[in-house]
Every structure is written in C-alpha cells, then in structure tokens.
Amino acid sequence: MSRVLAIAAFALALHAQAPAPTAPPSAPAAQPQTQPSDELIKRIDDVMWHLLLDDIAVVDKIEYTSLPPARNPNPRAPGAGNPLIVRAYTFIPKNLDRGRKQPLIVFCHQGVHANQDTRDAHVFRELLEQGYSIISADYRGSTGYGRGFYEQIDYGGREVDDVYLSGQWMLDAYAFLDPKRVGVIGWSHGGLITLMNAFAHPDAYAVAYAGVPVSDLVERMGYQPPQYQALYSAPYHIGRTVREDIMEYRRRSPVYHAKELKIPLLIHGNTNDEDVNILEVQHLVEALKAEGRKFEYKIYQDAPGGHYFNRLDTKAAKDSRREIWQFLAGYLKPDHAVN
C-alpha cells in the first residue's frame, strides 16, 4: 500500500507542475470531453509500466515527430504546419542479445479516445518473454495529453502514420533491430490501425495480427448509438456524418482496402462481441477472399469475454494468444518462441 501511495504522490507532484488547462471550446453535449484527471491517470500509468515490467525489460517513453495536424484552422499562424509531437512507450528485453539482429513488434492500442495503458501489461510481458522489443505510440487523439492532443484525432487517417513512424523511429534508434522482422498487431481500433498499416506500408512489416478489428465505418455507424457517431462527426474530427459523406468513411475503413494486402495476416473475431459486431469482421474476411488475398482467420463462437475475449487472464484467452504468438513467430523468429 505504501508503494502505491508513493506512486500516487509522485504522480500528483508531476501533475501539479503541469500548466493549467485552457478552457475548452464549446462542443456537442453528446461528446465525451477529456478531463484533467486523464493527465493524472496517464502519469500514474507511466510509473506503473516500470513497476510491472522493469524486472524483464528496459522501459522508456520517448517523443518523436509525425505528420502535421490533419486540420489546421489557421494555416498562417506561426508553426501551423509543424509536425505533430507524439509520445510512445518502448520496451526492450533485458536478456536480449543485442549483438544479433532481433525482431520488433509495433503495437497499436485500442479505443477511439484512449491510450496505451497497463491493462495490456500481461500481453506485453508475454511478448517480451519471447524476445520481442516493442514500441506502442499514443497516437493523435489519445487521452492523457490534454484537450489539444485529444482533438487531433484522425481515425483511420494520420493516426496510421503516427504508428508507422513510431516503428521507423525504433529501427533508427536501435541498430540491433531487424527491419525485415517487424510485426504490427492490435485489437479493436488498434486492429483497424494494424490493417491500415499493413495495407499502406507492406514493405515495412513482415506480418500482422488484427484482433476483433473495426473494419467498416459505414456499417459501424449503422448499429452504434448517436453519441458514438458524434465522435466522428465532431467539428474537430471528420466534421460530417456518414450520411453526409459516405466516401470519407469508406476511405478510413479497412474493408475497402482489402486488395492492398500483401503480407501474412491473421484475423480473430468473436460472435458475441458487444463492441465490434461480427458482421464487420465477416465483411472484411469476405472482401479479402473476393480479392484473392492470402490470409488466415478464426471466428470464435460466443467466446467468454466478448470483445475482450482473448486479452483476459483465462486459460481460453491464453490459448488463443498462444496461437497468435505461434503465427507471428513463423515470420519474426524471436529467440524464445512459444511452442
């Protein structure tokens, strides 16, 4: 308990040093707003990563530059076209042989407005134990960095570039990482970013895994409630509903890029998924088949846990992840691949 209190006190001290947030502009009431507490929670989670993984990994948090903001209300303002600064977590196994080339995992966090938090720490541990180095970006629109970064969201757009450039940063920073053994993985929204990276940058990745991936935003807007739809039509985001601009929502949807797949891909879906309806995943699978793409997939039948079914601590979830790790290892060849 004293250790937890010490962490909280440390995070509070850091938070107290941060500048007070400016008053946010008005926005539709249906849209959730970032809160000052998001920044505090992020600072606490930054410390938690070390507590949870310092025993097996060198944990760090870095800043790099990505593409400029997708929307610029005042293009003539000083610095208006500057690259966006993005933060990312890096993890390198402590027992890794840096004298040889080693594989890299580019991890894409989930959530429309979320961030890379320690709920995934057990998944990262499993990857680190196999010998993978990892980078995971808090791409534009992620929470924990204030209202300005929150409103930089570009779902299926420049967030994809943020993730791609995070992997390039890692390769530039660590000469022992093998650019020919890079995998990209993610679940849910992270699954969408995984797919869009695989489609847009096939030369950058050797393999991809997309778990319960958001696949068709046009279809998705048809079954999600108005408050969810408002996240996309917000003035600082797409700015139009799917009815007003179907083609823009198609452009941001993996299912309409199926013909671009050129690398090995594994997809998982779950029939009782309460977030990404199985119809989206089935549509993606059908589109890939129609284009004659080579890939693997598995549709789980009412697996316990719904949307989160294979990220839990249950035996069934671990067995599913083992299948993922075995698939990735066939292309990335980590030092300690699972059997």
URLINPE-V372696 format. One record per residue. N is the residue number from 0. RES is the residue in one small letter. SS is DSSP state (h for helix, s for strand, l for the rest). BURIAL is I if it has 9 or more other C-alpha atoms within 8 Angstrom, else O. D_CENTER is the distance of its C-alpha to the mean C-alpha in Angstrom with 2 decimals. Layout:
n: (N:N)
res: (RES:RES)
ss: (SS:SS)
burial: (BURIAL:BURIAL)
d_center: (D_CENTER:D_CENTER)
//
This chain:
n: (0:1:2:3:4:5:6:7:8:9:10:11:12:13:14:15:16:17:18:19:20:21:22:23:24:25:26:27:28:29:30:31:32:33:34:35:36:37:38:39:40:41:42:43:44:45:46:47:48:49:50:51:52:53:54:55:56:57:58:59:60:61:62:63:64:65:66:67:68:69:70:71:72:73:74:75:76:77:78:79:80:81:82:83:84:85:86:87:88:89:90:91:92:93:94:95:96:97:98:99:100:101:102:103:104:105:106:107:108:109:110:111:112:113:114:115:116:117:118:119:120:121:122:123:124:125:126:127:128:129:130:131:132:133:134:135:136:137:138:139:140:141:142:143:144:145:146:147:148:149:150:151:152:153:154:155:156:157:158:159:160:161:162:163:164:165:166:167:168:169:170:171:172:173:174:175:176:177:178:179:180:181:182:183:184:185:186:187:188:189:190:191:192:193:194:195:196:197:198:199:200:201:202:203:204:205:206:207:208:209:210:211:212:213:214:215:216:217:218:219:220:221:222:223:224:225:226:227:228:229:230:231:232:233:234:235:236:237:238:239:240:241:242:243:244:245:246:247:248:249:250:251:252:253:254:255:256:257:258:259:260:261:262:263:264:265:266:267:268:269:270:271:272:273:274:275:276:277:278:279:280:281:282:283:284:285:286:287:288:289:290:291:292:293:294:295:296:297:298:299:300:301:302:303:304:305:306:307:308:309:310:311:312:313:314:315:316:317:318:319:320:321:322:323:324:325:326:327:328:329:330:331:332:333:334:335:336:337:338)
res: (m:s:r:v:l:a:i:a:a:f:a:l:a:l:h:a:q:a:p:a:p:t:a:p:p:s:a:p:a:a:q:p:q:t:q:p:s:d:e:l:i:k:r:i:d:d:v:m:w:h:l:l:l:d:d:i:a:v:v:d:k:i:e:y:t:s:l:p:p:a:r:n:p:n:p:r:a:p:g:a:g:n:p:l:i:v:r:a:y:t:f:i:p:k:n:l:d:r:g:r:k:q:p:l:i:v:f:c:h:q:g:v:h:a:n:q:d:t:r:d:a:h:v:f:r:e:l:l:e:q:g:y:s:i:i:s:a:d:y:r:g:s:t:g:y:g:r:g:f:y:e:q:i:d:y:g:g:r:e:v:d:d:v:y:l:s:g:q:w:m:l:d:a:y:a:f:l:d:p:k:r:v:g:v:i:g:w:s:h:g:g:l:i:t:l:m:n:a:f:a:h:p:d:a:y:a:v:a:y:a:g:v:p:v:s:d:l:v:e:r:m:g:y:q:p:p:q:y:q:a:l:y:s:a:p:y:h:i:g:r:t:v:r:e:d:i:m:e:y:r:r:r:s:p:v:y:h:a:k:e:l:k:i:p:l:l:i:h:g:n:t:n:d:e:d:v:n:i:l:e:v:q:h:l:v:e:a:l:k:a:e:g:r:k:f:e:y:k:i:y:q:d:a:p:g:g:h:y:f:n:r:l:d:t:k:a:a:k:d:s:r:r:e:i:w:q:f:l:a:g:y:l:k:p:d:h:a:v:n)
ss: (l:h:h:h:h:h:h:h:h:h:h:h:h:h:h:h:h:l:l:l:l:l:l:l:l:l:l:l:l:l:l:l:l:l:l:h:h:h:h:h:h:h:h:h:h:h:h:h:h:h:h:h:h:l:l:l:s:s:s:s:s:s:s:s:s:s:s:s:l:l:l:l:l:l:l:l:l:l:l:l:l:l:s:s:s:s:s:s:s:s:s:s:s:l:l:l:l:l:l:l:l:s:s:s:s:s:s:s:l:l:l:l:l:l:l:l:l:h:h:h:h:h:h:h:h:h:h:h:h:h:l:l:s:s:s:s:s:s:l:l:l:l:l:l:l:l:h:h:h:h:l:l:l:l:l:l:l:h:h:h:h:h:h:h:h:h:h:h:h:h:h:h:h:l:l:l:s:s:s:s:s:s:s:s:s:s:s:l:h:h:h:h:h:h:h:h:h:h:h:h:l:h:h:h:l:l:s:s:s:s:s:l:l:l:l:l:h:h:h:h:h:l:l:l:l:h:h:h:h:h:h:h:h:l:l:l:l:l:l:l:l:l:l:l:l:h:h:h:h:h:h:l:l:h:h:h:h:h:h:h:l:l:l:s:s:s:s:s:s:s:l:l:l:l:l:l:l:h:h:h:h:h:h:h:h:h:h:h:h:h:l:l:l:l:l:s:s:s:s:s:l:l:l:l:l:h:h:h:h:h:h:l:l:l:h:h:h:h:h:h:h:h:h:h:h:h:h:h:h:h:h:h:l:l:l:l:l:l:l)
burial: (O:O:O:O:O:O:I:I:O:O:I:I:O:I:I:O:O:O:O:O:O:O:O:O:O:O:O:O:O:O:I:O:O:I:O:O:O:I:I:I:I:I:I:I:I:O:I:I:I:I:O:O:I:I:O:I:I:I:I:O:O:O:O:I:O:I:I:O:I:O:O:O:O:O:O:O:O:O:O:I:O:O:I:I:O:I:I:I:I:I:I:I:I:O:O:O:O:O:O:O:O:I:I:I:I:I:I:I:I:I:I:O:I:I:I:I:O:O:O:I:I:O:O:I:I:O:I:I:I:I:I:I:I:I:I:I:I:I:I:I:I:I:I:I:I:I:I:O:I:I:I:I:I:I:O:I:O:I:I:I:I:I:I:I:I:I:I:O:I:I:I:O:O:O:O:I:I:I:I:O:I:I:I:I:I:I:I:I:I:I:I:I:I:I:I:I:I:I:I:O:I:I:O:O:I:I:I:I:I:I:I:I:I:I:I:I:I:I:O:I:I:O:O:O:O:O:O:I:I:I:I:I:I:I:O:I:I:I:I:I:I:I:O:O:I:I:O:O:I:I:O:I:I:I:I:I:I:I:I:O:I:O:I:I:I:I:I:I:I:I:I:I:I:O:O:I:I:I:O:I:I:O:I:I:I:O:I:I:I:O:O:O:I:O:O:O:O:O:O:I:O:I:I:O:O:I:I:O:I:I:I:I:O:O:O:O:I:I:O:I:I:I:O:I:I:I:I:I:I:O:I:I:I:I:O:O:I:O:O)
d_center: (31.39:32.67:29.65:27.31:29.68:29.68:25.90:26.09:29.03:27.30:24.28:26.80:28.70:25.72:24.99:28.68:28.51:25.89:27.53:28.11:25.80:27.58:28.48:25.85:27.18:28.15:25.75:26.22:26.70:24.39:21.28:19.86:20.21:18.58:21.03:22.42:21.60:17.84:18.62:20.83:18.41:15.84:18.82:19.84:16.50:16.66:19.98:18.96:16.66:19.94:21.99:19.90:19.31:21.98:24.31:22.55:20.30:20.65:17.97:17.47:15.62:16.15:16.34:16.32:17.10:15.36:17.02:19.17:18.39:18.41:21.21:24.11:26.81:29.15:28.79:31.96:30.91:30.89:27.57:26.24:24.87:23.39:19.97:17.27:16.63:13.08:12.58:10.77:11.71:13.67:15.36:18.42:20.71:24.03:26.08:24.54:27.26:26.42:29.56:27.96:25.00:21.93:18.66:15.15:11.77:8.77:5.90:2.22:2.60:4.91:7.78:9.72:10.78:9.21:7.99:7.39:10.70:13.22:13.07:11.12:13.90:15.92:13.39:13.08:16.87:17.44:15.67:17.60:20.76:20.58:20.56:17.07:15.95:12.26:10.32:7.07:7.10:7.60:7.67:10.67:11.23:9.67:12.53:14.79:16.03:18.58:19.38:19.38:15.75:14.86:16.95:15.36:12.81:12.92:11.11:11.14:13.00:12.68:9.02:9.03:11.65:10.02:7.62:10.82:12.96:11.26:12.30:15.60:16.16:15.88:18.32:20.63:20.71:21.52:24.15:24.00:20.63:21.39:19.93:21.07:19.12:15.45:13.09:9.56:7.99:5.69:7.35:8.41:6.64:3.71:7.20:8.43:6.42:7.51:10.84:11.35:10.85:13.24:15.56:15.73:15.89:17.60:19.54:16.63:15.49:17.80:15.84:12.76:11.84:10.46:11.20:12.63:10.86:11.76:14.23:16.97:16.85:20.65:21.14:18.60:20.51:23.59:22.80:20.72:22.92:23.95:22.00:18.70:20.08:21.03:17.49:17.51:21.20:21.19:23.21:20.51:18.06:19.43:22.71:24.08:23.91:23.30:27.10:27.65:25.35:24.36:23.79:21.11:19.09:19.90:18.71:15.14:15.30:14.65:17.93:19.96:18.75:19.66:22.49:20.30:19.05:20.73:18.95:18.95:16.48:16.33:15.39:15.94:17.08:19.22:22.26:22.19:18.62:19.24:16.05:15.34:18.97:19.93:21.61:18.40:17.58:21.29:21.43:18.80:20.80:24.00:22.87:21.94:25.28:27.15:26.00:27.12:23.82:23.68:20.90:20.84:19.88:20.87:21.37:22.06:24.94:24.48:22.66:22.94:19.90:18.97:15.32:14.60:17.33:16.12:14.18:17.51:20.25:22.68:24.41:23.17:19.49:20.29:22.24:19.43:17.10:20.13:20.28:16.73:17.69:20.98:19.55:17.37:20.38:22.59:21.02:19.69:22.75:21.72:24.78:24.54:23.20:23.59:26.60)
//
